[in-house]
Amino acid sequence: MIRKEITRSYQELGEETEQAVLDSQQQQEPEEDEHEDENDNQDVLQDSESGRNSPSIRFSRTCLKNVFSVILIFIYLLLMGVAVFLVYQTIADFKDKLKHPVMSVSYKEVLMYDAPGIALYPGAAELLSCRHHYYDHIPPLKDPGQPETIDCVTERVHYTDPFTNQTMKHALIVEGPRDVRKRELVFLQFHLNETEQDFSAIDYLLFSSFSDFLNSADKVKFMQGCEGSFSSWKFSGGFRTWVKMSLVKTTEEDGTNSVEFRQESSVVNYIDRRPNPSKSDQLFFVVFEWKDPFIQEVQDIITANPWSMVALLCGVFLVLFKAADFAKLSVRWMIKIRKRHLRKRARELNHMS
């Protein structure tokens, strides 16, 4: 009986010493690992009690955790690559939009136009008649080839050609139609007494405002500027040429405004009923009318918005920092799992010894 009590006291003393050693080891570890060690101890005890403390199961769990962590890191790296590509593509698109602005076209409806100026270069041809008609109705000619009423505001300007500075040009300036609601038009008739030419035509050009021409201090320079800015067209003899005008206002990138005329012309054959001796004289008929009451306004717009690009870049950089944070946490988690596994293995070896 005395020996049994002595042996029992030796066993209790050995267990107390082992427990003291374990307590000293736990005190040396960091505070954040104490909770993990207790959980590990409980896991070890539970595994030992239930008989499931096999190394293969623990190894498979650790391996799965490591593989899952590596997959997460690859996913985060993929997200970072996509974010970097998105930043590059956004900056490239912004630069491209700055170089290639988009053309914006809008239509402004007006009830009455500012009367345009019609510059005619008849040469040797003589103006026989000029009249304003309404509602697209032109009465029949009473005596074609003979002078008739001229009720248009006209001016004559002589100036040198702005491109050659040698040729003298003689321009007849006529006030164009204004009232688009009444479909106002201007009908002009010219007469040319020349039999040597096989073909004959009269040049003309359109500029935006006849009132600006009347109020200009130097009409010669005004007409030279118009000839350099506007295109010129022709209408031929022996036909009635119907010109329908439309106005296009363009705003340049520097803020300057320019005006351009676009026209649609239709030609109708004139049936000459004059006596044979008079048919050698060439007759010209031209009609000027507004096409519609809409002024086309063209403006270049840069669609690249710097604020939207800044917001997108902020979002991309936020994704980058978040991905980096996730990757850092994953690496820490892998290191922690590795340390835990090593401590558990060392503890099992100490317990077995």
Secondary structure, DSSP 4 states (H G I P E B T S, - for coil): -HHHHHHHHHHHHHHHHHHHHHHHHHHHS-HHHHHHHHHHHHHHHHHHHHT---HHHHHHHHHHHHHHHHHHHHHHHHHHHHHHHHHHHHHHHHHHHHHSPEEEEEEEE-SBPPPPEEEEE-TT-EEEEEEEE-TT--PPPSSTTS---B-S-EEEEEEE-TTTSS-EEEEEEEE---BTTTT-EEEEEEEE---S-S--EEEEEEES-HHHHHH-S-HHHHHHHHHHHS-EEEEETTEEEEEEEEEEEEE-TTS-EEEEEEEEEEEEE----S-GGGGGSEEEEEEEEES-SEEEEEEEE----HHHHHHHHHHHHHHHHHHHHHHHHHHHHHHHHHHHHHHHHHHHHHHH-
